[in-house]
Every structure is written in C-alpha cells, then in structure tokens.
Amino acid sequence: MDGTTELLSISVFARRVGLAPSALRFYDDCRVLRPAWVDGATGYRFYSPAQEARATLLRGLRDAGLPLAEVAVVLDGPERDGREVLERHAERMRDKTQTAQAAIAAALRSLSSAGSITEARIGGVELASAVRQVVPTAASDAEHPVLGCVLIEIDDSEVRLVATDRYRLSMRVLRPATLDGEPCRLLVHAADLVEFGKWAARVHQVTIQVGPDGARVSSTSESRTLVTVEDQFPSYREMLAALAPPEYRVIVDRLALRDALNDHGDAPRVALSFAEDELTISLADRSHATTLPAVCHDDLPQQIGFDPAVLAAALEASVGPDALLEISAADRPVVVRSADQGSFTTLVMPVALSTSN
C-alpha cells in the first residue's frame, strides 16, 4: 500500500517505544498520541518511526507519575507552561520519595520464586485489585442468581473479570505473565471471589488452572479449589457493542474528581459541566462548585447529572492517576475508563438534573 510501507504496526511500535498496545490505544482515544494512519477496513493502527521520540517522552512522563492532563501541557503547550508543570510535579515527587522507597522495598521483599505454569499466571495483588473493582457491581437478586456471580474469562492473551447488575457493568482486563491452554469461562459467586481476593492479595503470584476436574488456584506454597457455578452469564460483549460511540471525551485527575464528588456525597445529584481545560462539579443550580483541571475534547454538553456516590464508587474502584470519561449524550451511559495502568471499564448511568429538589 503506497504511503504505508514504512509504517509500523501497533505491536512493533509498542515494542520500540516500551508501551503496551493497550496504552497506545488509550493515548489515541485521549488524542495525545494519534496513529499516523488507521486502516478504514480493519481499524488497525499504524505508526511512523518519526513518532518514536514523542512516544518515548510520553512514556517517560507517565513513568514519572505525571497526570495526563499535565502531560498534554508538556507535549503541546507553551514551553513556559510545560516547565512550570514539570517543576511543580518534581516538588510533589520529592515529597513522596521516602514513602515510595519504603513501598518499593516492601514489594521487593515480597518477591519469591515463580510457581509452576498451568494456564494463567497473574500477580496476586493485581488479581486482588481486579476482584475489588468488579465485585461491587454484582447484584444480590434472588430472582437472577447469575447476576450475583463474576465472570472470569480467559482468552486472547487476557484474563477478564466482568460483573453486572443489569444497570451497571464493570470489567477489568488483566494481562497474565503466562497464559497456556484453551479459552475458557468460569462463573464464581461474588462472595466466594471476595475471599479468594483476600488470599490472592497476600501472595506474589497466582496460577489459575482449569481442567476437566474443575478449577484450582495456587501460589508457590498453597493450592485452593475455585468453586464455580453452572449458569449463563449475560452477553456483556453485546452490551458493550450496543453503546453509542462516544462523542466527547474528558480526562481528569481521578482522585481529585472522586474527592470533589465525595464532598457532595449527601446530595442526590450533582452536575458536571465542562470547558476547554476544566471540569466543574456543583449542585444542579451551579452552587457549591469545585473546578478541576481537565482535558476536554470537542463541544461537550453543558451539564451532565450524576448520583455522586455512584460515580465516586466507579472512580474509587479504578486504577491509575487519571480517569477518562467517554460521553455519547447527557442521557446515555457514560463509560468511565482507567488510564493506562491496567484496563478497568465501568458504565455509569447519568441522572436527570432538577433544581427543585
């Protein structure tokens, strides 16, 4: 194909610049690192070697813990603004260095030899985090017991945990250190998975083994039976495919937005309003407003209403410093995605705004 012979596939480019393909897809969605060309028929992304410098700088800034909204300033804003952002961040990082060093030392002490490889081997803390994220979305509905389960799906070099109560849906995608065997799906009661998650959090790595005799999970020193349920989980892929394409995207500091929502926790609803470089959380009448730096793309709706407790819970369950809100309309489900530190997706339904309550 003319003009594409020197372009790199997303996998090749990812290896060159030290970023995961999932991170490159996320940065494309956020419009901080767009592909040089996208195949209109397949949707495959291709990158130019000339983009390696920008991608490497982006990776370095993210490795340094710089929020994505500030990364955009460094990459594309005036040099003076970029320097100010970096200097402020350096000061924040100096304050956190001692705590970070202690955490790293504890993590290094926890390392142990890898267990035997059976089907999917995942970091224990990472798996425990995924359990913590998706379990709250499982239902406690006696009429639909399957909704009280979490789906564990192993295929396509990924392990996915999915839960839904028909009104919300949460999904965490994990990339195992090793995956071997045929694709499979397991259903586990949410309550049982909570106990499993507590155990996984205390071990270095977990191996999930699925066979004709059932499912087992093991660490280097212990093996447990994973009790599964025979039932039909909702077709979550169809649910996600039915979502309208996002018309608008907003990137904001995840914990700052969570804290602002928690400050309005007693309110039945709050309004989110947007400008080019900021997001404002307020009551429906625009009082008690808190404004946060944000990256807002396109012409967003003036206001979108949320139950602050529901949106805050979705942000609390997420990972990484930034949250990406994908909005199709003010009355359609909003996709709340984590940034590039793992892939966690949850759907949150907006609520109608009313100043009369």
BAPA-308314 format. One record per residue (C-alpha): residue in one letter; x, y, z. Coordinates in steps of 0.5 Angstrom, whole numbers, plus 2048, in hexadecimal, padded with zeros to 3 digits. Layout:
BAPA-308314
aXYZ;...
END
This chain:
BAPA-308314
m800800800;d8038077FE;g80580B804;t805806809;t80B801807;e80F80580D;l809805812;l80A800818;s8047FC81B;i8027FE822;s8057F8824;v80C7F9821;f80C801823;a80A7FF82A;r8107FA82B;r814800828;v81280582D;g811801833;l809802833;a8047FD834;p7FF7FC82E;s7F97FE832;a7FD804835;l7FE80682D;r7F680582C;f7F5809832;y7F980F830;d7F680F82A;d7EF81082D;c7F2815831;r7F581982B;v7FC81982E;l7FF814829;r7FB813823;p7FD80E81E;a800810817;w7FB80C814;v7F5808815;d7F2802810;g7EB80480F;a7E97FD80E;t7EC7FA814;g7ED7FF819;y7F57FD819;r7F980381C;f800804818;y80580981B;s80B80D818;p81280C81A;a81281481B;q80D813821;e81280F825;a815815828;r80E81882A;a80C81182D;t812810831;l812816834;l80A815836;r80C80E839;g81281283D;l80D817840;r808812841;d80D80D845;a80F814849;g80881484B;l80581A847;p7FE81A847;l7FC81A83F;a7F882183F;e7FF824841;v80381F83C;a7FF823837;v801829839;v809827839;l808824832;d80482982E;g80382F833;p808835833;e80F834836;r80E83883C;d80883583E;g80B82E83D;r811830841;e80C832847;v80882C846;l80F828847;e81282C84D;r80B82B851;h80B82484F;a812823851;e811826858;r80B822859;m80F81C858;r81581E85C;d80F81E862;k80D817860;t81481485F;q815811866;t80E80E866;a80F80B85F;q816808861;a813804867;a80E802863;i8137FF85E;a8177FC863;a8117F8866;a80F7F685F;l8167F385D;r8167EF864;s80F7EC862;l8127E985B;s8137E285B;s8147DD856;a80F7DC851;g80A7D6851;s8097D184C;i8067D3846;t7FF7D0844;e7FA7D4841;a7FA7DB843;r7FF7DE848;i7FE7E584B;g8017EA850;g7FD7E8857;v7FC7F0858;e7FA7F1851;l7F57EC851;a7F27EE858;s7F17F5856;a7ED7F3850;v7E97EF855;r7E87F5859;q7E67F9853;v7E17F5850;v7DD7F1856;p7D97F8858;t7D67F7851;a7D37F0852;a7CC7F0854;s7C87ED85A;d7C27EB857;a7BF7E4859;e7BB7E4852;h7C17E584E;p7C77E1852;v7CB7E184C;l7CC7E984D;g7CF7E7854;c7D57E4850;v7DB7E784D;l7DD7E4846;i7E47E2845;e7E67E283E;i7ED7DF83C;d7EE7E0834;d7F27E582F;s7F87E5834;e7F47E8839;v7F07E783F;r7EA7EB840;l7E57EC846;v7DE7EE845;a7D87F0849;t7D27F3848;d7CB7F484C;r7C77F6845;y7C87FD847;r7D07FE847;l7D57FA845;s7DD7F9847;m7E27F6843;r7EA7F5845;v7EE7F3840;l7F57EF842;r7FB7ED83E;p7FE7E7841;a8057E6842;t8047DF83E;l7FE7DC83B;d7FD7D5838;g7F77D1836;e7F17D2833;p7EC7D7834;c7E77D683A;r7E27DA83E;l7E07D9846;l7DB7DC84A;v7DC7DD851;h7D87DF857;a7DA7E6858;a7DA7E5860;d7DF7DF85E;l7E37E385A;v7E47E985F;e7E77E3864;f7EB7E185E;g7EE7E885D;k7F07E9864;w7F47E3864;a7F77E585D;a7F97EC860;r7FE7E8865;v8027E485F;h8067E685A;q8037E2854;v7FD7DE853;t7FC7D984E;i7F57D784B;q7F57D0849;v7EE7CE845;g7ED7C7843;p7E87C1843;d7E87C084A;g7E77C884C;a7EA7CE84D;r7F07CF852;v7F47D5854;s7FB7D4857;s8017D885A;t8087D585B;s8067D3861;e7FF7D1861;s7F97CF85D;r7F27D085D;t7EB7CE85A;l7E87D3856;v7E07D1857;t7DD7D3850;v7D57D484E;e7D27D1848;d7CE7D6845;q7CD7DB83F;f7D07E2840;p7CD7E883D;s7D17E9836;y7D57EF838;r7D87F0832;e7D27F182E;m7D07F6834;l7D67FA832;a7D67FA82B;a7CF7FD82B;l7D280382F;a7D180982A;p7D880B828;p7DB81182D;e7DA81882A;y7DE81B830;r7E4819834;v7E681C83A;i7ED81B83E;v7ED81D845;d7F181B84C;r7EE81584E;l7EF816856;a7ED81E855;l7E781C852;r7E5817857;d7E681B85D;a7E282185A;l7DC81C859;n7DD81A860;d7DD821862;h7D682185F;g7D481A862;d7CE81C865;a7CB81F85F;p7C681A85B;r7C981D855;v7CF821852;a7D082584C;l7D7824848;s7D882A843;f7DE82B83E;a7E283083B;e7E882F837;d7ED82E83C;e7E982D842;l7E3829845;t7DF82C84B;i7DB828850;s7D582B853;l7CE82A855;a7C982B850;d7C8832851;r7CF833850;s7D0835857;h7D683285C;a7DA831855;t7E182E855;t7E582F84F;l7EB82A84D;p7F082A847;a7EE825841;v7EF82483A;c7E8825837;h7E782382F;d7E282682B;d7DC82982D;l7D9826833;p7D2826835;q7D182C83A;q7D0828840;i7CF820842;g7CC81E848;f7CE81884D;d7CD815853;p7D3817857;a7D481185B;v7D380C854;l7D8810850;a7DD811856;a7DD809857;a7DF808850;l7E580C851;e7E7809857;a7E7802854;s7EB80584E;v7F380584E;g7F880A84C;p7F881184D;d7F3813847;a7EC812845;l7EA81283E;l7E281483D;e7DF812837;i7D9815836;s7D4814830;a7CE818833;a7CB81B839;d7C681683A;r7CA810838;p7CF80B83C;v7D680E83D;v7DC80A83C;v7E180B842;r7E8808840;s7EE808844;a7F480B841;d7FA80683E;q7FB803845;g7F77FD843;s7F17FD840;f7EA7FE844;t7E4800841;t7DD801844;l7D7804842;v7D380A846;m7CC80C844;p7CB814845;v7C5816849;a7C081C847;l7C282384A;s7BD82684E;t7BE82D852;s7B782C855;n7BA82685A;
END
